[in-house]
Amino acid sequence: MIVNQQIEHWLTAQKNAAESAKRPFVTLSYAQSWDGSITTRAGETLGLSGTESMKLTHQLRSLHDGILVGIGTVLTDDPQLTVREWSGANPQPIVLDSHLRMPPTARLCQRLDKNCWVLTRLKNDSGFDGKADIITLEGDAEGRVNLREALNLLWEKGIRTLMVEGGSQVITAFLKAQLADALVLTVAPTLVGGYKGVGNLELGCKSQLPQIRPLYSQMLGDDLIMWGNLHYREPVLS
């Protein structure tokens, strides 16, 4: 379990150092193939993590106050977002859902321990009757939930650490907004040639690209685990 211990100690140190930000410390965590694909095509599920890597994912969940995915992940995977392969408390489930497409039958709406928080731009006047808390926020220039407003609200609700598992649009949005602080990446020993985990960041030059430093890596089972802090050389214009 030495890799798990290394990552836990590193992550704990980063979270403690970031408490003055007044927004949750954000960790991106997902699995991809060697060519950067997370699935064959958008809207399909492809399990890439090995057994040991999946345990690490559940350990990471236990180390965060909240866990966030986009509505696309809910519609495709119907996840539970619980800690099942590791000992620890379940994080607060949170879904980014700008157009309030959350199905009341989703497993996140059947949880007995925590009501899912659904962050949307729309008021709940559509008759949604699922077991979830609908939270209306301002939209950004692209008509999606404003991530900075969302993080401010989560901070006010006691979320100090947030794990973002995907999908691609959500991962890309956090990187574009420079709101991701750390990355834990599982690289599976396979080639997919499919849908990438990080989309177009719409950056004009190399100096604007997010940097990962220091960068750590170690094998875990058959997978390569890479982790480090995310740094942004030029601040995004708000």
C-alpha positions in Angstrom: 0.0 0.0 0.0 3.0 2.3 -0.2 1.6 4.2 -3.3 -1.6 4.8 -1.4 0.2 6.1 1.6 2.4 8.4 -0.5 -0.6 9.9 -2.2 -2.5 10.3 1.0 0.4 12.1 2.8 1.0 14.3 -0.3 -2.7 15.2 -0.7 -3.1 15.9 3.0 -0.2 18.3 2.9 -1.6 20.1 -0.2 -5.0 20.5 1.4 -3.6 22.0 4.6 -1.5 24.5 2.6 -4.6 25.7 0.6 -7.0 26.5 3.5 -6.7 30.3 2.9 -8.2 30.1 -0.6 -11.8 30.4 0.7 -12.9 27.8 -1.8 -12.6 24.0 -1.8 -9.3 22.5 -2.7 -10.0 20.7 -6.0 -8.5 17.4 -7.0 -9.0 16.0 -10.5 -8.9 12.2 -10.6 -9.7 10.0 -13.5 -8.4 7.0 -15.5 -7.2 7.1 -19.1 -5.5 5.0 -21.7 -1.9 5.6 -22.8 -3.2 7.7 -25.7 -5.3 9.9 -23.3 -8.7 8.4 -24.0 -11.2 7.8 -21.2 -13.7 5.9 -23.4 -14.3 4.8 -27.0 -16.7 7.6 -27.7 -18.8 10.2 -25.8 -21.7 8.6 -24.0 -20.2 5.2 -23.6 -18.6 3.5 -20.5 -15.2 1.9 -20.6 -13.7 0.6 -17.3 -9.9 1.3 -17.5 -8.8 1.1 -13.9 -7.4 -2.2 -12.5 -8.4 -3.6 -9.2 -5.7 -1.8 -7.2 -6.3 1.5 -9.0 -10.0 1.3 -8.2 -9.2 0.9 -4.5 -7.0 4.0 -4.8 -10.0 5.9 -6.3 -12.2 4.9 -3.4 -9.4 5.9 -1.0 -9.3 9.3 -2.6 -13.0 9.7 -2.3 -12.7 9.0 1.5 -10.1 11.9 1.7 -12.5 14.5 0.3 -15.5 16.3 1.7 -17.3 16.3 -1.6 -17.2 14.4 -5.0 -18.4 16.1 -8.2 -19.4 14.7 -11.6 -21.2 16.2 -14.6 -24.7 15.1 -15.6 -23.2 13.3 -18.6 -21.5 10.9 -16.2 -24.7 10.3 -14.4 -26.7 9.6 -17.5 -23.9 7.3 -18.9 -22.6 5.5 -15.8 -25.3 5.9 -13.1 -22.6 6.1 -10.4 -23.0 5.8 -6.7 -19.9 7.9 -5.8 -19.5 6.0 -2.5 -16.5 4.5 -0.7 -16.9 0.8 -1.1 -13.4 -0.6 -1.8 -11.8 1.4 1.1 -12.6 2.2 4.7 -13.8 5.8 5.3 -16.7 8.1 5.1 -18.7 8.7 1.9 -18.1 12.2 0.4 -21.1 14.5 -0.4 -22.3 13.7 -3.9 -22.6 16.7 -6.2 -23.7 16.9 -9.8 -23.2 19.7 -12.3 -26.4 19.8 -14.3 -27.0 23.1 -16.1 -30.3 22.1 -17.7 -31.6 20.0 -14.9 -31.7 16.6 -16.7 -31.1 14.6 -13.5 -33.3 11.5 -13.6 -35.2 10.9 -10.3 -34.4 7.2 -10.8 -30.6 7.7 -10.7 -28.8 5.8 -8.0 -27.5 9.1 -6.6 -31.2 10.0 -5.9 -31.7 6.7 -4.0 -28.9 7.2 -1.4 -30.0 6.8 2.2 -27.0 8.5 3.8 -26.8 11.8 1.8 -29.0 13.8 -0.5 -27.3 14.5 -3.8 -26.7 18.2 -4.5 -27.6 19.1 -8.0 -26.1 22.4 -9.2 -28.2 23.9 -12.0 -29.1 27.2 -13.7 -32.8 26.4 -13.7 -35.3 26.7 -10.9 -37.0 23.4 -9.9 -40.3 24.1 -11.6 -40.2 21.1 -13.8 -41.7 18.7 -11.3 -38.5 17.0 -10.3 -39.5 14.7 -7.4 -36.2 12.8 -6.9 -34.4 12.6 -3.6 -31.9 15.4 -4.2 -31.4 19.0 -3.3 -31.7 21.3 -6.3 -29.5 24.4 -6.0 -29.9 27.2 -8.6 -26.8 29.2 -9.5 -25.8 31.8 -12.1 -24.7 30.8 -15.5 -21.4 31.6 -17.2 -20.9 33.0 -20.7 -21.5 29.6 -22.2 -24.8 29.0 -20.4 -23.4 26.5 -17.9 -23.2 26.7 -14.2 -20.6 29.3 -13.1 -17.8 27.2 -11.5 -16.5 30.0 -9.3 -20.0 30.7 -8.0 -20.4 26.9 -7.4 -17.2 26.6 -5.5 -18.0 29.6 -3.3 -21.4 28.0 -2.5 -19.8 24.7 -1.7 -17.3 26.4 0.6 -20.2 28.1 2.4 -21.9 24.7 2.8 -18.7 23.3 4.5 -17.0 21.6 1.6 -13.3 22.2 2.0 -12.0 19.5 -0.3 -13.6 18.5 -3.6 -12.8 15.5 -5.8 -13.8 15.9 -9.5 -14.1 12.6 -11.3 -15.4 13.8 -14.7 -16.5 13.6 -17.4 -14.4 15.2 -20.0 -16.4 18.5 -20.3 -16.2 19.0 -16.5 -12.5 18.2 -16.3 -11.8 20.6 -19.2 -14.0 23.3 -17.6 -12.1 23.2 -14.3 -8.8 23.4 -16.1 -9.9 26.3 -18.4 -11.1 28.2 -15.3 -7.9 27.4 -13.5 -9.8 26.0 -10.6 -8.2 22.6 -10.3 -5.4 22.4 -7.7 -4.1 18.8 -8.0 -4.3 15.9 -10.3 -4.2 12.1 -9.7 -4.2 10.3 -13.0 -4.4 6.5 -13.6 -2.9 5.5 -16.9 -4.0 2.0 -18.0 -1.7 -0.1 -20.3 -3.9 0.0 -23.3 -4.6 2.1 -26.4 -8.1 3.2 -27.2 -8.0 5.9 -29.8 -11.2 7.3 -28.5 -12.7 10.2 -26.5 -10.1 12.3 -24.7 -10.2 13.1 -21.0 -9.1 16.7 -21.6 -10.8 18.7 -24.4 -9.8 21.9 -26.1 -8.5 24.4 -23.5 -8.6 27.2 -26.1 -5.2 28.5 -25.0 -3.1 30.4 -27.5 0.4 29.7 -26.4 2.5 27.2 -24.4 3.0 29.6 -21.5 -0.7 29.4 -20.8 -0.9 25.6 -20.5 -1.4 24.1 -17.1 1.8 22.7 -15.6 2.1 19.7 -13.2 5.0 20.1 -10.8 6.4 18.4 -8.9 5.3 15.3 -10.8 5.3 11.9 -9.1 4.7 8.5 -10.6 4.6 4.9 -9.6 3.2 1.6 -10.8 0.1 0.2 -9.0 -0.7 -3.2 -10.2 -0.7 -3.0 -14.0 -1.5 0.8 -14.0 0.8 3.8 -13.9 -0.3 6.4 -11.3 0.8 9.9 -11.8 0.1 12.8 -9.4 1.2 16.4 -8.7 0.1 20.0 -8.2 -1.4 22.0 -11.0 0.1 25.4 -11.7 -1.1 28.2 -14.1 1.5 30.6 -15.3 -0.9 33.2 -16.7 -4.2 33.9 -14.8 -7.4 33.5 -16.7 -9.2 36.7 -17.5 -12.5 36.9 -15.7 
